[in-house]
Amino acid sequence: MAKESGITAYSVKTKTKNVPIIDPVIDIKSGRYIASGKDSAGNKLSAIMSKASAEGHIKDGNAKKGTGWD
């Protein structure tokens, strides 16, 4: 079963707030830290976060590193 993380996002499709992202991957694009993944219904979600928040989620094992990391 997929692991739910502490990262949440707004779902544009269902218009609901604080939807948990399942198995998020954090990428760095243009200096921004972007967590992307899917919700329990399979809809794509993305959330922009700070560097400290992104590193904290990766350290805690809530997310994986994606592209752009050194």
Buried (B, 14 or more C-beta within 10 A) or exposed (E): EEEBBEBBBEBEEEEEEEBBBBBBBBBBEEEEBBBBBBBEEEEEBBBEBEEEBBBBBBEEEBBBBBEBEE
